[in-house]
Amino acid sequence: MKNWRWLVLLLFLIAMSALTPRFRAAGAETPRAVTITAKRFEFSPNQITLKRGETVKLQLKTGDVTHGFFMKALGIDSDITPGETTELTLTPQTAGKFTTICDHFCGAGHGNMKMTIVVE
């Protein structure tokens, strides 16, 4: 009699493991992707607008030299390497206008390499 209990338990566990990913996928939202390209001496786009509490995936790219992508108030500090895509997941909690800078020296115009992130 004890063997049938194990069989029922095993079948229950198999059924739950098969159904659980479906339940997770139904409630999970894919974050919006925003592509930002860095090149001497600008970010493109030079401004993005996000919603407070919205999770976004920033996809950072460059084709020339290594750049930085830094904004302390939003917790952003990343390298952008030529030929690679750097992905950052960001959920801003504070509304405002934030200036993101390149924090890797990339040439004579480096000091002007900035972009704006607006959080509404």
N, C-alpha and C positions, 0 to 999 in steps of 0.2 A: 504494500500500500504506500510506503514511503517513496517509492520510485516515481509514481505518477505526480507527486508534488514537485519533485525536482524537474520533471518534464514540463509541467505547467509553468513553473518559475522560469525555466530556460526559454520557453516560447514567449512569455511575457517580456523578458529582457530583450530578446531579439526584435520583437515588434516595437518596443519603445525606442530602441536604438535606430531603427529604420525610420520612425516617424519624427523623432526629435529634430533633425536638421530641417525638416519642412516647416515646423512651427517656428524655429528661429529665423528662417529665411523670410517668412511672411511678415514678421514684425521689424525686420532689419531694413534700414534704408541705406542706399549707396550714397556716400557723400558726393556732392558736386565737385567736379574737377576743374581747376583753373590752371592753365598753362602760362608760365611766365618765362620769357626768354631774356637772358642777360647777354649784352655785347658791349664792347667798349663804346661809349661810356653811358649806357642807358639800360633801363629795364623796359620791356614791352609786354604788356601794356604798362604805362607809367602810373596808372591808378586802377585799383579794383575796389568794388564795394561788396561788403559782406554783411550778413545779418547777425546780430548778437545771438549767440546760442546755436547758430547753424554750423554744422561740421562741414568743412571743405577740405579737399585734398589739393595742395599746391604742388604742381609739377614744374620743377625748375630745370631749365636747359641753357646751355651755352655752346657756341661753336668756335669760340676763339681762345680765350685764356680762362684760368680759374678765377671765379668771382666769389664773393661772400654775399650772404643774404641775412641781414641782422636787424632785429627790432626787439629790444629788451622787453618793453611793456607787453608784447604779445608772446613772449617766450620763444622767439625765432632766432636761431643761430645756426646757419648751415653753410656748407661749401657747395658751389656749383662747378662741377668738373666737366671739361669738354668731352663730348661723346657719351655722356651719361645723363640719365634723368634722375634728379634727386626729388623724392616725394616726401612732403610734410603733411601731416594731418593737423588741422587747426580748428579749434572751436572757440572763437573770441567771446569773452564774457563781458567786456567793457566797451561801451559805445565811444566813438571818438574818431579823430583823424590822426593816423600814425605814419611817420616817415620811416621807411625801410631803406637801409644803406648797404652799399657794397663795402665790406670790411676787409677786403684783400686788395692790396695795391695792384692795380691793373694798367697803369699808365698815367700820362700827364693829366687826363680829364677825370681821374678817379674820384676826386673830391666832389664832383657834381653828379655822381651816379647815385640817384635816389629814386624811390617811387613812393606813392601814397596808398595806404590801405585805409579805407573808410569803413567803419563798423557802425551800422545803424541800429 
